[in-house]
Amino acid sequence: MLCFNLKHPFRYLILDTNNLNRQQQMHQVIFEDLQTIEYKNGWTYQEELFNTITEAKLSHNDIPGYLLFCEHPHVFTIGKSGDEANFLINQNLLQQINATYFQTNRGGDITYHGPGQLVGYPIIDLEKFKIPLKEYIYKLEEVIIKTIAHYGICGKHLPNATGVWLNTDTPHLTRKICAIGVKASRFITMHGFALNVNTNLSYFNYINPCGFTDKGVTSLEKELGQKVNFDDVKTISKKYFSEVFGTELITK
């Protein structure tokens, strides 16, 4: 786009209309760090925010979405279409390893959450962002791919599987570093991603992660050979979430 320079009418100012459009399309999202929270309490809080945004949408009121970060104590969760055969232990052993188990309303199969794992729950209206659900999941994966690239780790999408994976070109070495499972109703999302940072990966031995029996799991700590500053990962993930989704994050 060309505009006249009023001080020098024979010169033109070149405006970056793409940048202007990006600024105009920025959506405000409230960021909240829940720190460590029991899975059930976190799920209940998600539901409250989800219902608030849904009610506002039905009333034609425009309110911001949310991005929640947290860690959970040891817990296994299974999606609404998951196969319970992928949960490999009984109730007694579950208690012995100080873990809990929940059937959820998200998509996907079974996964593990625990200390040292960054869990992110975006609760946003996809219609406002003008993206379909499949693209939303792809963008979540992109956020994580960019985050781990900051540490020199090459993450990729895997055809016919959600999440972020390493060594996708070498099947026997393919391993997951981040799981993704979401729910969407009226185009409003909940649940989200779980990035293994300094996670105790032994807990994945009690399940077939996401239903896979031929693929491994990994973490930033395992790949780098040392523990990673958890707060730094949060900061980097927030940055790329804002970049990929075109949001302005407002810290609550």
Secondary structure, 3 states (H helix, E strand, C coil): CEEECCCCCCCEEECCHHHHHHHHCCEEEEEEEEEECCHHHHHHHHHHHHHHHHHHHHCCCCCCEEEEEEECCCEEEECCCCCHHHECCCHHHHHHCCCEEEECCCCCCEEEECCCEEEEEEECEHHHHCCCHHHHHHHHHHHHHHHHHCCCCCCEEECCEEEEEECCCCHHHCEEEEEEEEEEECCEEEEEEEEECCCCHHHHHHECHHHCCCCEECCHHHHHCCCCCHHHHHHHHHHHHHHHHCEEEEEC
